[in-house]
Amino acid sequence: MSAAGLPKVAGINPPIPTSAHTAAPAVEQQSHPDQLPGQAGTDEPAGQPGPAQDGLASWAEDLTTLHELSERLARTSCVEDALREVLRAGGTLTGARRGLAGVGPATVTGLGLCPAELGALETVPLPASPGTVPAEEIHPDLCHEPGLDPRHREVAVRLGLGASYAVRLATDSAGRLGSAVWFYDEPAEPGERLRRLIGLYCRHATEHLARLVELDHLRATTAALRAQLLPTRLPRIPGVRLAVTHVAAPGGGGDWYDAMALPEGALGLSVGGVTGSGTGTVGAMGRLRAALRAYAVMEGEDPVAVLSDLELLLRLTEPARSATALYAYVDPATRRIALAGAGHCPPLVVGERRVEFVETSLSAPLGMLSCWEAPGAELRALPGETLLLYTDGLLHRTGDATDRAVARLHAAAAGAPRAVREDPALLADHILRTLLPDGRGDQDSSEDLVLLAARFD
């Protein structure tokens, strides 16, 4: 093949100096232990940098670049973000503007590609057996390469792809996770030095991706467990309308809520939280919530007795844990509310004439004292008023100090329009949007968030 027919080589002027492994000639053995690299066997003047120094400097710069790219990757916390960073880093090294990466059949991310282009690329057939996929695959001229699958060439022509370079994302421990491929606009291919550097980076990236995939599986398992342990719907009680918002932490927090129909038309409301995170905490939360439901039926109108029984159970069965809880016994006919709290945030009454907190107690959380008991509180709601029960995640997610967050919660409830106050779901949504603007309520946090609203008609 003539020189004019050879494809262009990407990285002729790379952002990183050429490595000693690809460009520096071999250095002769030094004739004296005190001689510096580059001095023995050369005619270069003393003090001038030789090939060995150039190679070492180039390799050091390669390592610096690899370290910087790896640091950026380490800051990602989900598979999709990590794949985007892998594509961005590979595009920086290869000079490619577009790319495609995937882990499994469900998580596919593109660089410089619109959804339609991603869909077209996904129609390109893969090798018959995953085991036949090489560690890297280079197509320096997609339009003229002999033996290329016709569908591959058709998509390349339609999208204006001149060449591609693909790397398998695999480790010995996790096996093959997926692949990453970068596309050039014209025929090209990366040089040996860049391929070696990309290979080092992708091996590190695959280890990071494997951890994130495992974390995603754990989060999905925790979310499924939590969904089974919390109410699937709220009861319909004459005279009271209920609404709830629950935003769970990705790591699996232990906040719960409950609303249960009690004998003689009464209503029991509870919110609480178990310390810790993960599946163990979610399981403990489910056990406490189930126990509180049983104690609520047995103890009747005495919330203090309900929490006392719950504290004894926690101390006997979960001695290493503590929990906060708030329980309210509601008589819808008279709108009488009896409450008791254990180290929990005070509920908020929102109405036309008043917006005030109800101090349930100054008690410690459950499991913190050898013998727990605290006085209860009682109030009577007016028609049109709403009782708000919430967990401390609502306050913590604001990022403010507790006293300021409490003041902001009061101001948000007081500033709700009259039409919003008439619907508990609208009121809860208004408070969340006021306290947590710009979607911060949906962002990842270590804190669960629960807001339970009960409006009295």
C-alpha positions in Angstrom: 0.0 0.0 0.0 1.4 3.4 -0.8 1.9 6.1 1.8 -0.9 8.1 0.4 -3.3 5.3 1.0 -2.5 4.8 4.7 -5.1 6.1 7.2 -4.3 9.1 9.3 -3.0 8.3 12.8 -4.9 10.0 15.6 -2.6 11.6 18.1 0.1 12.8 15.7 0.2 15.9 17.9 -1.2 14.3 21.1 -2.0 16.3 24.2 0.6 14.2 26.0 4.3 14.0 24.9 5.3 10.7 23.3 6.1 7.9 25.8 9.5 6.2 26.0 7.8 2.9 25.2 6.8 4.1 21.7 9.2 6.8 20.5 12.4 6.9 22.5 15.3 4.8 21.2 17.1 2.4 23.4 19.7 4.0 25.7 23.2 2.4 25.8 24.3 1.0 29.2 26.2 3.7 31.2 29.9 3.3 31.4 30.1 4.6 34.9 27.7 4.5 37.8 28.0 8.2 38.4 27.0 9.1 34.8 23.4 10.5 34.3 21.1 8.9 31.7 21.8 10.3 28.3 25.5 11.0 28.9 27.1 7.6 28.2 27.6 6.7 24.5 26.4 10.1 23.2 28.0 13.2 21.8 25.6 15.5 23.6 27.2 18.2 25.6 27.1 17.8 29.4 23.9 19.1 31.0 21.8 18.6 27.8 18.7 16.4 28.3 19.1 13.0 26.5 16.6 10.5 25.2 16.2 8.8 28.5 15.3 12.0 30.3 12.8 12.8 27.6 11.2 9.4 27.9 11.0 9.6 31.7 9.5 13.0 31.5 6.9 11.8 28.9 6.0 8.8 31.1 5.7 11.0 34.2 3.3 13.3 32.3 1.3 10.2 31.1 1.0 9.1 34.8 -0.1 12.6 35.8 -2.8 12.7 33.1 -4.0 9.2 34.1 -4.1 10.3 37.8 -6.2 13.4 37.0 -8.6 11.5 34.8 -9.0 8.8 37.5 -9.7 11.4 40.2 -12.5 12.8 38.1 -13.9 9.3 37.6 -13.7 8.6 41.4 -16.1 11.5 42.0 -18.9 9.8 40.2 -21.5 7.9 42.3 -23.7 6.2 39.7 -23.1 4.0 36.7 -24.5 6.5 34.2 -22.3 9.3 35.4 -19.2 7.1 35.4 -19.9 6.0 31.8 -20.1 9.7 30.8 -16.8 10.4 32.5 -15.2 7.4 30.8 -16.4 8.7 27.4 -15.2 12.2 28.1 -11.8 11.0 29.2 -11.4 8.7 26.2 -12.5 11.5 23.9 -9.8 13.8 25.5 -7.1 11.2 24.9 -8.1 10.1 21.4 -9.4 13.4 20.0 -12.7 11.7 19.1 -15.8 13.9 19.4 -18.4 11.1 19.7 -18.6 7.9 21.7 -20.9 5.2 23.1 -20.5 3.2 26.3 -22.7 0.6 28.0 -22.9 -1.6 31.0 -25.4 -4.4 30.5 -28.4 -4.0 28.2 -30.1 -1.3 30.2 -27.4 1.4 30.8 -26.2 3.0 27.6 -24.7 6.5 27.5 -23.5 8.5 24.5 -21.0 11.4 24.0 -22.0 13.9 21.3 -24.8 11.7 20.1 -28.5 12.4 20.0 -31.1 9.7 21.0 -31.8 8.9 17.4 -28.1 8.3 16.7 -27.8 6.2 19.8 -30.7 4.1 18.6 -29.1 3.7 15.1 -25.8 2.5 16.6 -27.6 0.0 18.8 -28.8 -1.7 15.7 -25.3 -2.6 14.6 -24.9 -6.4 15.1 -22.5 -7.7 17.7 -20.3 -10.8 17.5 -22.1 -14.1 17.8 -20.5 -14.9 21.1 -19.4 -12.4 23.8 -16.3 -14.4 24.3 -15.1 -13.5 20.8 -15.0 -9.8 21.6 -11.3 -8.7 21.7 -9.9 -6.4 24.4 -9.8 -3.7 21.8 -11.2 -3.3 18.3 -10.1 -0.8 15.7 -11.8 0.1 12.4 -9.6 2.8 10.9 -11.8 3.3 7.8 -15.4 2.3 8.3 -16.5 3.3 4.8 -13.9 1.3 2.9 -12.8 -1.5 5.3 -13.2 -4.9 3.6 -15.2 -7.5 5.4 -17.2 -5.1 7.5 -20.8 -5.9 8.3 -23.0 -4.0 5.8 -25.2 -2.7 8.5 -22.1 -1.3 10.3 -21.0 0.5 7.2 -24.6 1.8 6.5 -24.9 3.3 10.0 -21.4 4.8 9.7 -22.2 6.5 6.4 -25.5 7.8 7.7 -24.0 9.3 10.9 -20.8 10.5 9.2 -18.4 8.2 11.1 -15.0 7.8 9.6 -13.4 5.4 12.1 -14.0 3.8 15.5 -11.9 2.5 18.4 -13.6 0.2 20.9 -12.3 -1.1 24.3 -13.8 -3.9 26.3 -14.7 -3.0 29.9 -13.8 -6.2 31.8 -11.9 -7.4 34.9 -10.8 -10.7 36.1 -13.0 -10.6 39.2 -16.2 -9.1 37.7 -15.9 -10.4 34.2 -17.0 -8.4 31.2 -19.2 -5.4 32.2 -19.6 -3.7 28.9 -17.7 -1.8 26.2 -16.8 1.8 25.3 -16.3 3.0 21.7 -15.1 6.3 20.3 -15.9 7.6 16.8 -13.7 9.8 14.5 -15.2 12.0 11.8 -12.5 10.8 9.3 -10.4 7.7 8.8 -8.0 7.5 11.8 -6.7 5.3 14.5 -5.0 5.9 17.9 -1.2 5.3 18.2 0.3 2.6 20.4 1.1 4.9 23.2 -2.4 6.3 23.4 -3.9 2.8 23.3 -1.7 1.7 26.2 -2.8 4.8 28.2 -6.5 4.2 27.4 -6.1 0.6 28.4 -4.7 1.5 31.8 -7.4 4.0 32.3 -10.2 1.6 31.3 -8.9 -1.1 33.6 -9.2 1.3 36.5 -12.6 2.5 35.3 -13.9 -1.0 35.0 -13.1 -1.7 38.7 -14.9 1.5 39.6 -17.9 0.6 37.4 -18.1 -2.9 39.0 -18.4 -1.3 42.4 -21.1 1.1 41.2 -23.0 -1.8 39.6 -22.9 -3.7 42.8 -24.1 -0.6 44.7 -27.0 -0.1 42.3 -28.1 -3.7 42.9 -28.0 -3.1 46.6 -30.0 0.1 46.3 -32.6 -1.7 44.1 -32.9 -4.5 46.7 -33.2 -2.0 49.6 -35.9 0.0 47.7 -37.9 -3.2 47.0 -37.6 -4.2 50.7 -38.7 -0.7 51.8 -41.7 -0.7 49.4 -42.9 -3.9 51.0 -42.6 -2.6 54.5 -44.3 0.8 54.1 -48.1 1.3 53.4 -49.1 0.9 49.8 -52.1 3.3 50.3 -53.5 5.5 53.0 -56.9 4.7 54.7 -60.0 6.6 54.0 -61.4 8.0 57.2 -64.6 10.2 57.2 -63.8 13.7 58.2 -60.0 13.5 57.5 -58.0 13.7 54.3 -54.5 12.3 54.2 -51.5 12.8 52.0 -47.9 11.7 52.3 -44.6 12.4 50.6 -41.7 10.0 51.1 -38.3 10.5 49.5 -35.9 7.7 50.4 -32.1 8.0 50.7 -30.2 5.9 48.1 -28.4 4.0 50.8 -31.5 2.9 52.5 -32.6 5.1 55.4 -34.8 4.0 58.3 -37.6 6.6 58.3 -41.2 5.3 58.3 -44.7 6.6 58.3 -48.1 5.0 58.9 -51.8 5.8 59.0 -54.1 3.1 60.4 -57.8 2.8 61.0 -58.5 2.0 64.7 -61.6 0.7 66.5 -64.6 3.0 66.9 -63.6 5.1 63.8 -60.4 6.4 65.3 -57.2 7.1 63.3 -53.6 6.4 64.3 -50.8 8.4 62.7 -47.1 7.8 63.2 -43.8 8.8 61.8 -40.3 7.8 63.0 -36.8 6.9 62.1 -34.2 4.2 63.0 -30.6 5.2 63.1 -28.3 3.8 60.5 -28.7 2.9 56.8 -28.8 -0.1 54.6 -30.9 -3.2 54.4 -30.5 -3.9 58.1 -31.8 -0.5 59.1 -34.7 -0.9 56.7 -35.5 -4.3 58.2 -35.4 -2.8 61.7 -37.7 0.0 60.6 -40.2 -2.5 59.3 -40.2 -4.4 62.6 -40.8 -1.3 64.6 -43.5 0.0 62.4 -45.4 -3.4 62.6 -45.0 -3.5 66.4 -46.3 0.1 66.7 -49.4 -0.9 64.8 -50.0 -3.7 67.3 -49.5 -1.5 70.3 -51.7 1.2 68.9 -54.6 -1.3 68.7 -54.0 -2.7 72.2 -53.3 0.6 74.1 -56.2 2.5 72.6 -56.1 6.3 73.3 -52.8 6.4 75.2 -49.9 7.4 72.9 -47.5 7.5 75.8 -48.2 3.8 76.5 -47.8 2.9 72.8 -44.3 4.5 72.7 -43.3 3.0 76.1 -44.1 -0.5 74.8 -42.2 0.3 71.6 -39.2 1.4 73.6 -39.1 -1.8 75.6 -39.3 -3.9 72.5 -36.4 -1.9 70.9 -34.3 -2.2 74.0 -34.8 -6.0 74.1 -34.6 -6.9 70.4 -32.4 -4.1 68.9 -30.1 -3.1 71.7 -27.5 -1.5 69.4 -30.1 0.8 67.8 -32.0 3.9 68.7 -35.0 5.5 67.1 -37.2 8.5 67.2 -41.0 8.3 66.9 -44.1 10.4 67.0 -47.6 8.8 67.5 -50.9 10.6 67.3 -54.3 9.2 68.2 -57.0 11.1 66.3 -60.8 11.1 66.9 -62.2 12.5 63.6 -65.7 13.1 65.0 -64.4 15.5 67.7 -61.1 16.4 66.0 -59.4 15.6 69.3 -55.7 14.7 68.9 -53.6 13.0 71.6 -49.8 12.9 70.8 -46.6 11.6 72.3 -43.1 11.9 70.9 -39.7 10.4 71.6 -36.9 12.7 70.5 -38.9 13.5 67.3 -39.6 16.8 65.5 -42.7 18.5 66.8 -45.8 18.4 64.5 -47.1 21.6 63.0 -50.7 22.7 62.9 -51.6 24.9 59.9 -54.9 26.8 59.7 -56.4 30.2 58.9 -56.0 31.4 62.5 -52.9 29.7 63.6 -49.7 28.1 62.3 -47.9 26.7 65.4 -45.8 23.8 66.5 -47.1 21.4 69.1 -44.4 20.5 71.6 -45.1 16.8 72.3 -42.3 16.3 74.8 -38.6 16.8 75.5 -38.0 13.1 75.7 -34.9 11.3 74.5 -35.1 9.0 71.5 -36.2 5.4 72.1 -33.4 3.1 73.2 -31.3 5.9 74.8 -32.5 5.6 78.4 -32.9 2.6 80.7 -36.5 3.5 81.3 -38.3 5.8 78.9 -41.4 7.8 79.6 -42.6 11.3 78.7 -45.7 13.3 79.1 -48.1 13.4 76.2 -49.9 16.4 74.6 -53.5 17.0 73.6 -55.2 19.5 71.3 -58.3 20.0 69.3 -58.1 20.8 65.6 -60.5 23.3 64.1 -62.3 22.6 60.8 -60.0 23.3 57.9 -56.8 22.9 59.9 -54.0 20.5 58.8 -51.7 18.5 61.1 -48.2 18.0 59.6 -46.0 15.2 60.8 -42.5 15.0 59.4 -39.0 13.5 60.0 -35.8 15.4 60.5 -34.7 14.6 57.0 -37.0 17.5 55.8 -35.0 19.9 57.9 -31.5 18.4 57.2 -32.0 18.4 53.5 -32.3 22.2 53.5 -28.6 22.4 54.5 -29.4 25.0 57.2 -29.0 24.9 61.0 -31.9 23.2 62.8 -33.3 26.5 64.2 -33.2 28.2 60.8 -34.7 25.2 59.1 -37.5 25.1 61.6 -38.2 28.8 61.1 -38.2 28.3 57.3 -40.7 25.4 57.7 -43.0 27.6 59.7 -42.8 30.4 57.2 -43.5 28.1 54.3 -46.6 26.8 55.9 -47.8 30.3 56.9 -47.2 31.5 53.4 -49.3 28.8 51.7 -52.3 30.3 49.8 -55.8 29.5 51.0 -56.5 27.2 47.9 -53.3 25.2 48.7 -54.3 24.8 52.4 -57.6 23.1 51.4 -55.8 20.1 49.9 -53.2 18.2 52.0 -51.3 17.0 49.0 -51.0 20.6 47.6 -49.9 21.9 51.0 -47.2 19.2 51.3 -46.0 19.9 47.8 -45.9 23.7 48.5 -43.8 23.2 51.6 -41.3 20.9 49.8 -40.9 23.2 46.9 -40.4 26.2 49.3 -37.9 24.5 51.6 -36.1 22.5 48.8 -36.1 24.5 45.6 -34.4 23.5 42.4 -35.3 19.8 42.8 -33.1 19.4 45.9 -35.7 17.2 47.4 -35.1 14.7 44.7 -31.3 14.7 44.9 -29.3 12.0 46.5 -28.9 12.5 50.3 -28.1 10.4 53.3 -31.4 11.4 54.9 -34.8 10.0 54.2 -37.6 12.6 54.0 -41.2 12.0 55.2 -44.1 14.6 55.3 -47.5 13.3 56.4 -50.4 15.7 56.2 -53.9 15.2 57.8 -56.6 17.8 57.0 -59.7 18.0 59.1 -62.9 18.9 57.1 
